[in-house]
Amino acid sequence: MNVYAKAVDGLKAAVTAAMNKAIESGALPQAELPDFIIETPADTTHGDFATNAAMAGARAFRMPPFKIAQAITDNLDLTGTMCERFETAGPGFINFFLGSGYYTETLSTICADPEGYGSSDYGKGERVMVEFVSANPTGPMHMGNARGGALGDCLAAVLNKAGYSAYREFYVNDAGNQIEKFGCSLEARYLQIYKGDEVEFPEDGYQGADITELAREYADQYGDALLNADPESRKKALVEYALPKNIKKMQDDMAAYRIVYDKWFFESELHQSGAVKAVVDLLTDKGLTYEQEGAVWYKNKDVLTKKLLAEGKTQQYIDNLELKDDVLIRQNGNPTYFAADIAYHKNKFDRGFETLIDVWGADHHGHVMRMKGAMDAIGYNGDRLNVVLMQLVNLVRDGKPVKMSKRTGKAIQLRDLLEEVPVDSARFLFNTREANTQMDFDLDLAVSQDNQNPVYYVQYAHARICSIFKALEKDGITPRECSAEELALLTAPEERELIGHLALYTNEIISAARDYDPTKITRYVTQLATLFHKFYNACRVKGEDEGIMQARLTLCNCVRAVIKNVLTMFSINCPDSM
């Protein structure tokens, strides 16, 4: 049960009933009730909740807000609202103060199901596909993949907690132009082993040391067997050797990062099944393609112009976007990445997913609108495709940017990061900044074991609570279930503030799921740790009256349970001692 939502719903019903009574008595004129909100004030000394009903009703009732507030409060019955009193303030705000029942019910709810606390049916079991990382398999994974992995995996976890059915997928681009370039790059490095610099490297080839290493590994294993082969056979053999190795490294890196995908989807499957050709044919049948200079083009500009005009955008706005059409089939007959991407997203919808979430780098922002438009064009709802755009990550050490790995002297890769930084830190820290903000990842902070490191700070709060229970156990003190009367003894400001924060957890989960923003939960649990330390410094546990001691132990246990709940959800360790 969501105690916070129960309190909000109760107040909303009470205020609505009060306005209706005021209308019936003539204190307010006949009018349609205004939309109003119940919110938590920034300064809780003004109340635990507040409503803007009086201000919202000023136009409908044609009265000053303070008179509307008076009419509402004259008819307000707080029975069943979990609040014990109210007061008006300012131009017409009505502030509400919670009674002890709210706090005791919050603790009792957590105690009844610590692991399940925070769960809800908000998502109604809706099937959501979260596709993230999807790194190019022609080279090692980088820092963007590290951030995308943590964000995508924790977003899926939050969605599941909020009652959705989230599915994690990695899209492997093992076909198309990049694989052709991969093969040409491997071929050049392989031939250079035997023929030296007389073999030119492709101008647009992949320059990474990993290409040279793969070519050398093949030569060490199979020798010069490919020297006299025709180029296509040689490239094919090298790609068939190297690509599975790169994909295996990706899978190993993701496993080390504690990410388990429901499916690794291979682009090659789309081509082999005819799905890419089929989606181009579908667009052609709808009159949305044309041929020009031997290539097949998609009428992206027409599709998006109609969509944007229907949404009320002006022609000037649309002209400023400088929309262009897109190639689907190149002159050589090969499909483009865009054609395969349309087929892939169609495949997602065809598998029964109701909402699609893609985590992309910010450099793909121009791709978002045209993919949504393409979904509309083939008969699906483009608004059911949502893209989380992720800004760049800058690595920092000693306050200075870091480009190279100390260990290898090369550009830092995901694997290098995980060898240097604890996985707990990486997963937590990458979820402390919203995806749309550029991020400085501080390597010194990530390895530090002090309260400056947010994940250490949260883990320490959990370990500290565990140590409290261990110390009391040595003294023969055993926690027990408390009565509502005993829990009602927790009236100190620090106790109420801490319990109030515990009560927000379910709503924070729902908010994070709704906004596709798992960083809300790292902020929540960090604040929970802060409030616990504040409580512990202000309120003694041992040495108090037995009833209040047990009530405070219950509170400690609830905090411990919620911290563990969050960290477990995010696949972060939750140590009992540090």
C-alpha positions in Angstrom: 0.0 0.0 0.0 1.3 3.5 -0.9 0.7 5.5 2.2 1.8 8.8 0.6 -0.7 8.3 -2.3 -3.4 7.3 0.1 -2.9 10.6 2.0 -2.9 12.7 -1.2 -6.0 11.0 -2.5 -7.7 11.4 0.8 -7.0 15.1 0.9 -8.1 15.6 -2.7 -11.4 13.9 -1.9 -11.8 16.0 1.3 -11.2 19.3 -0.5 -13.5 18.3 -3.4 -16.2 17.4 -0.9 -15.7 20.7 0.9 -16.1 22.7 -2.3 -19.3 20.8 -3.2 -20.7 21.5 0.3 -19.8 25.1 0.0 -21.6 25.3 -3.3 -24.7 23.6 -1.8 -24.8 26.0 1.1 -24.3 29.1 -1.1 -20.9 30.0 0.3 -19.5 29.4 -3.2 -21.5 30.1 -6.4 -22.5 27.3 -8.8 -19.5 26.5 -11.0 -17.5 23.6 -12.4 -15.0 22.6 -9.9 -11.4 23.7 -10.8 -8.5 21.3 -11.3 -6.2 21.6 -8.3 -3.2 19.9 -6.8 -2.1 18.5 -3.5 1.7 18.9 -3.1 4.5 18.8 -0.6 5.7 22.3 0.3 9.3 23.1 -0.1 9.3 24.3 3.5 7.6 21.6 5.6 7.3 23.9 8.6 4.3 25.4 6.6 2.7 22.0 6.5 3.2 18.4 5.2 0.8 19.0 2.3 -0.7 22.1 0.7 -3.4 22.8 -1.9 -3.8 25.6 -4.5 -7.6 24.9 -4.7 -8.5 28.4 -3.8 -6.3 30.1 -6.3 -7.3 27.5 -9.0 -10.9 28.3 -8.4 -10.7 32.1 -8.6 -11.7 32.3 -12.2 -14.5 29.7 -11.9 -16.0 31.1 -8.7 -15.2 34.8 -9.5 -14.1 35.4 -5.9 -10.8 36.3 -4.2 -8.8 33.2 -3.4 -8.8 34.0 0.4 -12.6 34.0 0.4 -12.7 30.7 -1.5 -10.2 29.2 1.0 -12.4 30.3 3.9 -15.4 28.6 2.2 -13.5 25.4 1.7 -12.1 25.3 5.3 -15.5 26.0 6.8 -16.8 22.8 5.2 -13.6 20.7 5.4 -13.7 17.4 7.2 -10.3 15.7 7.7 -11.8 12.4 8.8 -10.0 9.6 6.9 -7.4 11.9 5.4 -4.5 11.0 7.7 -4.2 14.7 8.6 -5.0 16.2 12.0 -5.2 19.9 11.3 -5.0 22.6 8.6 -4.4 26.3 8.3 -4.6 28.9 5.6 -1.7 31.0 4.5 -0.8 33.8 2.0 -3.3 34.5 -0.7 -5.3 31.4 -0.1 -3.0 28.3 0.3 -4.4 25.7 2.6 -1.8 23.8 4.5 -2.3 20.4 6.1 -0.4 18.7 8.9 -0.2 14.9 9.2 -1.2 12.9 12.2 0.7 10.1 13.8 -1.3 7.5 11.9 0.6 8.5 8.6 3.9 7.7 10.2 2.9 4.5 12.0 1.3 3.2 8.9 4.4 3.9 6.8 6.6 1.9 9.1 4.1 -0.9 9.4 3.8 -1.1 5.6 7.6 -1.4 5.2 7.8 -4.0 8.0 5.1 -6.1 6.4 7.0 -6.5 3.1 10.5 -5.0 3.1 11.6 -6.5 -0.3 8.3 -5.6 -2.0 8.1 -2.1 -0.6 8.1 0.5 -3.4 6.4 -1.8 -5.9 3.2 -0.8 -7.5 0.9 -1.7 -10.3 1.3 1.8 -11.9 2.5 0.2 -15.2 -0.4 -2.3 -15.4 2.0 -4.9 -16.7 2.6 -3.0 -20.0 5.4 -4.6 -22.0 8.2 -2.2 -22.5 11.4 -2.8 -24.6 14.5 -1.0 -23.3 17.2 -1.2 -25.9 20.5 0.2 -24.7 24.3 0.2 -25.4 23.9 -1.5 -28.8 27.6 -0.7 -29.4 29.2 -1.2 -32.8 30.8 -4.7 -32.7 33.7 -3.5 -34.9 35.6 -2.2 -31.9 35.9 -2.0 -28.0 33.2 -0.3 -25.9 33.8 3.2 -24.7 32.7 5.6 -21.9 29.4 6.4 -23.6 28.6 2.7 -23.5 29.5 2.7 -19.8 27.0 5.5 -19.1 24.3 4.0 -21.4 24.7 0.6 -19.8 24.1 1.9 -16.2 21.2 4.2 -17.2 19.5 1.6 -19.4 19.8 -1.3 -17.0 18.7 0.8 -14.0 15.8 2.3 -16.0 14.6 -1.2 -16.8 14.8 -2.1 -13.1 12.7 1.0 -12.1 10.1 0.1 -14.7 9.7 -3.4 -13.4 9.4 -2.0 -9.8 6.7 0.4 -11.0 4.6 -2.5 -12.4 5.7 -2.6 -16.1 7.1 -5.7 -17.7 10.5 -4.4 -18.9 12.6 -6.3 -21.4 16.3 -5.6 -22.0 17.8 -5.9 -25.5 21.2 -5.3 -27.2 21.1 -4.7 -30.9 24.2 -6.0 -32.6 25.0 -4.2 -35.9 26.6 -7.2 -37.5 25.7 -6.3 -41.1 25.9 -3.4 -43.5 28.5 -0.8 -44.3 30.4 -0.9 -41.0 31.0 -4.7 -41.3 32.3 -4.1 -44.9 34.6 -1.4 -43.5 35.6 -3.8 -40.7 36.5 -6.5 -43.2 38.6 -4.1 -45.4 40.5 -2.9 -42.3 41.2 -6.4 -41.1 42.4 -7.4 -44.6 44.8 -4.5 -44.9 46.3 -5.2 -41.5 46.6 -8.9 -42.3 48.3 -8.2 -45.6 50.7 -5.7 -44.0 52.0 -8.5 -41.8 53.4 -10.2 -44.9 53.9 -7.3 -47.4 54.6 -4.4 -45.1 53.8 -0.8 -45.9 53.3 -1.5 -49.6 49.7 -2.4 -48.6 47.7 0.8 -48.3 45.3 1.1 -45.4 41.7 2.2 -46.4 41.3 5.9 -45.9 38.0 5.4 -43.9 39.2 2.2 -42.2 39.1 1.5 -38.5 42.5 2.6 -37.2 42.3 1.1 -33.7 45.0 -1.2 -32.3 42.4 -3.9 -31.8 42.2 -4.4 -35.6 45.9 -5.0 -35.8 45.7 -7.4 -32.9 42.9 -9.4 -34.4 44.7 -9.6 -37.8 47.9 -10.8 -35.9 45.9 -13.4 -34.0 44.5 -14.8 -37.2 48.0 -14.9 -38.8 49.5 -16.6 -35.7 46.7 -19.3 -35.9 46.3 -19.8 -39.6 49.5 -18.3 -41.1 49.5 -17.0 -44.7 46.6 -19.2 -45.8 44.6 -16.1 -47.0 47.4 -14.5 -49.0 46.4 -16.0 -52.3 42.7 -16.0 -51.7 40.4 -13.6 -53.6 39.7 -10.4 -51.7 36.0 -11.2 -50.9 36.9 -14.6 -49.5 39.7 -13.2 -47.5 37.6 -10.4 -45.9 34.8 -12.9 -45.3 37.2 -15.3 -43.5 38.7 -12.5 -41.4 35.3 -11.1 -40.4 34.0 -14.6 -39.5 37.0 -15.0 -37.2 37.1 -11.5 -35.6 33.4 -10.6 -35.3 32.5 -13.4 -32.8 35.5 -12.5 -30.7 34.4 -8.9 -30.5 30.8 -9.8 -29.7 32.0 -12.3 -27.0 34.1 -9.4 -25.4 31.0 -7.2 -25.4 29.0 -9.9 -23.7 31.7 -10.5 -21.2 32.0 -6.7 -20.5 28.3 -6.4 -20.0 28.2 -9.4 -17.6 31.1 -7.9 -15.6 29.0 -4.7 -15.5 26.2 -6.9 -14.0 23.9 -6.3 -17.0 21.9 -9.4 -18.2 20.0 -8.9 -21.5 16.9 -10.8 -22.3 18.1 -10.9 -25.9 21.1 -10.0 -28.1 19.4 -9.2 -31.4 21.5 -9.5 -34.5 20.9 -7.1 -37.4 22.0 -9.9 -39.8 18.8 -11.8 -38.8 16.7 -9.0 -40.2 18.5 -9.2 -43.6 18.4 -13.0 -43.7 14.7 -13.1 -42.9 13.9 -10.6 -45.6 12.5 -8.1 -43.0 14.5 -5.2 -44.4 13.4 -5.7 -48.0 9.8 -6.2 -46.7 9.7 -2.9 -44.9 11.1 -1.1 -48.0 8.4 -2.8 -50.1 5.8 -1.7 -47.6 6.9 2.0 -47.8 6.9 1.7 -51.6 3.4 0.2 -51.6 2.3 3.3 -49.5 3.8 5.6 -52.1 6.5 6.8 -49.8 9.6 6.0 -51.8 11.0 7.0 -55.1 14.1 6.1 -57.2 16.8 8.6 -58.0 20.3 8.0 -59.5 19.9 4.2 -59.0 19.0 4.5 -55.3 15.7 4.1 -53.4 14.7 7.1 -51.3 12.2 7.5 -48.5 10.0 10.6 -48.5 11.0 11.6 -45.0 10.4 15.3 -45.7 6.8 14.8 -46.8 6.0 12.4 -44.0 7.3 14.7 -41.3 5.8 17.8 -42.8 2.3 16.3 -42.7 2.9 15.0 -39.1 4.2 18.4 -37.8 1.4 20.4 -39.6 -1.1 18.1 -37.9 0.5 18.8 -34.6 -0.1 22.5 -35.2 3.5 23.5 -36.1 3.9 26.4 -38.6 5.4 26.1 -42.0 8.2 28.5 -40.9 9.0 26.1 -38.0 9.1 23.2 -40.4 11.2 25.0 -43.0 13.8 25.9 -40.2 14.2 22.1 -39.6 15.7 21.7 -43.1 14.1 18.2 -43.4 15.6 15.9 -46.0 14.7 12.6 -47.6 16.7 9.5 -46.7 18.3 6.7 -48.8 16.9 3.2 -48.1 18.7 1.2 -50.8 22.1 2.4 -52.1 23.1 2.4 -55.7 25.0 -0.9 -55.1 21.7 -2.5 -53.9 22.7 -2.6 -50.3 20.2 -1.4 -47.7 21.2 1.6 -45.5 21.4 1.5 -41.7 18.2 3.5 -41.6 16.3 0.9 -43.6 17.5 -1.8 -41.2 16.6 0.4 -38.2 13.0 0.8 -39.5 12.7 -2.9 -39.9 14.2 -3.5 -36.4 11.7 -1.2 -34.7 8.8 -2.7 -36.7 10.1 -6.1 -35.4 9.9 -4.8 -31.8 6.3 -3.8 -32.2 5.5 -7.0 -33.9 6.8 -8.9 -30.9 4.1 -7.4 -28.8 6.0 -4.6 -27.1 3.6 -1.7 -26.4 6.3 0.9 -25.7 9.8 1.1 -27.0 12.6 3.0 -25.2 15.9 3.5 -26.9 19.0 4.9 -25.0 21.0 6.8 -27.6 24.0 9.1 -27.6 23.1 12.8 -28.1 24.7 12.8 -31.5 21.7 10.7 -32.7 19.2 13.5 -31.9 18.5 14.1 -35.6 17.5 10.5 -35.9 14.7 10.6 -33.4 12.1 12.5 -35.3 12.6 10.6 -38.5 12.3 7.2 -36.7 9.1 8.3 -35.1 7.8 9.5 -38.4 8.8 6.2 -40.1 6.9 4.2 -37.5 3.8 6.3 -38.3 4.4 5.8 -42.0 4.4 2.0 -41.7 1.2 2.0 -39.7 2.5 2.0 -36.1 2.3 4.7 -33.4 5.5 6.7 -33.5 4.6 8.3 -30.1 5.1 4.8 -28.6 8.8 5.1 -29.5 10.7 7.1 -26.8 14.3 8.0 -27.0 16.5 8.9 -24.0 19.3 11.0 -25.4 22.5 10.8 -23.4 25.2 13.4 -23.3 29.0 12.8 -23.4 31.1 11.6 -20.4 34.4 13.3 -19.6 36.7 11.3 -17.4 38.5 13.4 -14.8 41.4 12.6 -12.4 43.0 15.2 -10.1 40.6 17.7 -11.6 42.0 17.2 -15.1 40.6 15.4 -18.2 41.8 11.9 -18.7 42.1 10.4 -22.2 44.4 7.5 -21.9 44.5 4.4 -19.7 47.4 4.2 -17.2 47.5 0.4 -17.9 47.5 0.4 -21.7 48.4 3.9 -22.7 45.5 3.8 -25.1 42.0 5.4 -25.1 40.1 4.3 -22.1 37.5 1.7 -22.8 34.7 0.2 -20.7 36.9 -2.7 -19.8 39.6 -0.4 -18.5 37.1 1.5 -16.4 35.8 -1.7 -14.8 39.3 -2.8 -14.0 40.0 0.5 -12.2 36.7 1.4 -10.7 34.4 -0.8 -8.6 31.3 -1.8 -10.5 29.2 -0.5 -7.6 30.6 3.0 -8.0 30.3 3.0 -11.8 26.6 1.9 -11.7 25.7 4.4 -9.0 27.7 7.4 -10.2 26.5 7.1 -13.8 23.0 7.4 -12.4 23.6 10.5 -10.4 23.3 12.9 -13.4 20.3 13.0 -15.7 21.0 11.6 -19.2 20.6 14.9 -21.0 23.4 16.6 -19.0 27.0 16.3 -19.8 28.9 14.4 -17.1 32.3 14.6 -15.5 33.1 11.1 -14.1 35.7 11.6 -11.4 37.9 8.6 -11.2 39.4 9.6 -7.8 35.9 9.9 -6.4 34.8 6.6 -7.8 37.5 4.7 -6.0 37.4 6.7 -2.7 36.1 5.0 0.4 34.7 8.0 2.2 31.4 9.9 2.4 32.3 12.1 -0.6 31.6 9.0 -2.8 27.8 8.8 -2.9 27.6 5.0 -3.2 30.0 4.5 -0.3 27.9 7.0 1.7 24.7 5.1 1.1 26.4 1.7 1.7 27.9 3.0 4.9 24.5 4.0 6.2 23.3 0.4 5.7 26.4 -1.0 7.3 26.0 1.4 10.2 22.5 0.2 10.9 23.7 -3.4 10.8 26.4 -2.6 13.3 23.8 -1.0 15.6 21.8 -4.3 15.7 25.0 -6.4 16.2 26.0 -4.2 19.2 22.6 -4.5 20.8 22.5 -8.2 20.2 25.8 -8.5 22.2 24.0 -6.7 25.0 21.1 -9.1 24.9 18.7 -6.7 23.2 16.5 -8.2 20.5 14.3 -6.1 18.2 10.6 -7.0 18.3 7.4 -6.0 16.6 6.0 -2.7 17.9 2.5 -1.7 18.5 1.0 1.3 16.8 1.0 3.1 20.1 4.8 2.5 20.4 5.5 3.7 16.9 3.4 6.8 17.6 6.1 7.7 20.1 8.4 8.7 17.2 7.6 12.4 17.3 11.0 14.1 17.2 11.5 16.3 14.1 14.3 14.1 12.9 12.2 11.0 13.2 9.2 12.5 11.4 11.4 13.8 8.6 13.0 10.4 8.1 9.7 8.5 8.2 8.2 11.1 5.8 11.0 10.4 3.3 10.5 6.6 3.6 6.8 7.2 2.7 7.8 8.9 -0.6 9.7 5.9 -2.0 6.8 4.3 -4.0 6.0 7.6 -5.6 9.6 8.3 -6.4 9.8 4.9 -8.2 6.6 5.8 -10.2 8.0 9.3 -11.0 11.3 7.8 -12.1 9.5 5.2 -14.3 7.2 7.8 -15.8 10.0 10.2 -16.6 12.5 7.5 -17.7 14.9 8.9 -15.1 16.5 6.4 -12.7 18.7 9.2 -11.3 15.7 10.2 -9.1 16.2 7.1 -7.1 20.0 7.6 -6.5 19.1 11.1 -5.3 16.3 9.6 -3.1 18.5 7.0 -1.4 21.4 9.5 -0.9 18.9 11.8 0.9 17.6 8.8 2.9 21.2 8.1 4.1 21.6 11.8 5.0 18.4 11.9 7.0 19.3 8.7 8.8 22.6 10.1 10.0 20.8 13.2 11.1 18.3 11.1 13.1 21.0 8.9 14.6 23.0 11.9 15.8 19.9 13.5 17.4 18.1 10.5 18.8 19.6 7.8 21.1 18.5 4.2 20.4 20.0 2.4 23.3 19.4 3.6 26.9 15.9 5.0 26.2 12.6 3.7 27.6 12.0 0.2 26.2 9.0 1.2 24.1 10.7 4.1 22.3 13.9 2.1 21.9 12.0 -0.6 20.1 10.2 2.0 18.0 13.5 3.5 17.0 14.9 0.1 16.2 11.9 -0.5 13.9 12.7 2.8 12.2 16.3 1.8 11.8 15.3 -1.5 10.3 12.9 0.2 7.9 15.7 2.5 6.6 18.0 -0.5 6.3 15.3 -2.3 4.3 14.7 0.6 1.9 18.4 1.2 1.3 18.9 -2.5 0.5 15.8 -2.4 -1.6 17.2 0.4 -3.8 20.8 -1.0 -4.1 19.5 -4.5 -4.9 17.2 -3.2 -7.6 20.2 -1.4 -9.1 22.5 -4.5 -8.8 24.8 -2.8 -6.3 26.2 -4.6 -3.3 24.8 -3.9 0.1 27.4 -4.7 2.7 26.7 -5.4 6.3 30.0 -4.0 7.4 32.6 -1.6 6.0 
